[in-house]
Amino acid sequence: MHGRRPSRSSVDDVSDGRSEVTSVDFHFDVMCPFAYQTSRWIREVRRETGLEVNWRFFSLEEVNRAEGKKHPWERAWSYGWSMMRIGAILRRRDMALLDAWYERAGRALNVEGRKPHDPEVARQLLGELGLDPGVVDEAVADPTTNDEVLAEHRRVVDAGGFGVPTMFFPDGQCLFGPVLVDPPSGAAAVRLWRAVTAWTEFPALYELQRPKNRADEQRIAQAFRPYLAARDWVSINRGKVVDFGGSEDG
């Protein structure tokens, strides 16, 4: 269901003595446009290599919550948090259902400019996947879905993480990123995967970043136009409002 395993000729072997990484835990929040772009890339890596992708949760609402405001699990409905509660119910049945839910909800928000965080839209999207729209109500009625999302959120925080995409590798290491716009496909996606997994060989390597100039910011804002039109929140990163290249509210 998740794609083919390539022939030896389609993906280069790892030849530097490192062990091949065959699985990864990918933490996401449906609300995050950068995580969505990276999820497109990791799905392409999976298609090319047979990588096992385990989808896990992280809450931007919680990590960026202003002092004195309710936690997302204290609200009847809470944007990305509630979408992940839906995902928790689906994952209990099959990881592939969460995979399909994240792809469909992410595409609705980031490509189609729809509002998957609206309960009625969420029901529509589940129906489009051939799933029971009543999963929305089932997830909200089940308090253990809060526990499930929170436990995975805390896993990232306890590791020193602050956002998504964050990936955990089988040896316990975690990396934030890669942060992508227009993610690569095919052999190029695999080359980037090799570069990313090479970081795990250097545990004292903490950061490598490309500065963004004005043209980069405008490119990002253009790519995120559907997301910016559909969101009902201000984007915040580590306490600062994010300005997507001069968008109307950050």
C-alpha positions, 0 to 999 in steps of 0.5 A, a space after each residue: 500500500 505504501 509503494 514499491 521497493 526499488 531495484 538495486 539500480 534505482 537507489 545507490 547503496 550505502 557504501 561508507 560503512 553506515 547501517 541503512 536506516 529502515 524506519 523512522 518516527 515522524 512527528 507532525 502537526 497537521 497545522 504546520 505547513 513545513 511539516 506537510 512539505 517534509 511529509 511529502 518528501 518522506 513519503 517519496 523516500 518511502 516509495 523509493 526505498 521501502 522506508 517504514 514511516 511511523 507517524 507521531 504527534 506534536 502540538 504547536 498549539 501547546 508548545 506556543 500556548 500563551 501563559 494563562 490560556 487553556 491547554 488544547 486538551 481542555 477545549 471541546 475542539 482545538 484545531 490541530 490537536 483535535 485533528 491528531 485525536 482523530 488520527 489517534 483513533 485511526 492509528 489504533 486500527 491501522 497506521 495506514 489510516 493515519 497516513 491517509 488521514 494526514 495526507 488528505 487533511 494536509 493536502 486540503 489545508 496546504 494545497 486546496 485552501 480548505 479548513 480541515 480543522 473545522 469539524 464539518 470539513 474533517 467529516 467530509 475529508 473522512 468520507 472522501 477517504 471512505 471512512 466513517 465521518 463519525 470518527 470525529 465524534 468518537 475521537 472527541 468523546 474518547 479522553 484517551 486520545 488526549 493522552 496519546 497525543 500528549 505523550 508523543 508531544 512530550 517525547 519531542 519536548 523531553 528530547 529538547 525539541 520545539 517544533 515539527 517536522 521532528 524525526 526519531 531514529 531507531 538508535 534514539 537520536 532525533 533531528 528537527 527538519 529538514 525544512 523544505 519548500 518544493 520537496 525533491 522526488 525520486 532519486 533526489 529525495 533519496 540523496 537528501 535522505 542519505 544526507 539527513 541520516 548522515 547527521 546521526 553519525 555526528 552527534 555533536 553536529 547541532 545546526 546547519 542553516 541556510 539564511 533566508 533573503 527577501 526572495 526566499 521569504 516571498 517564495 515561501 509565502 507564495 508556496 503557502 498561499 492556500 495555507 495562509 488563506 485557510 488558517 484561523 490562527 496566527 503562526 508562532 515560532 518559539 514565541 515570535 509571530 511568523 511573518 510569511 514574506 509580508 503576509 497579512 497577519 504573520 
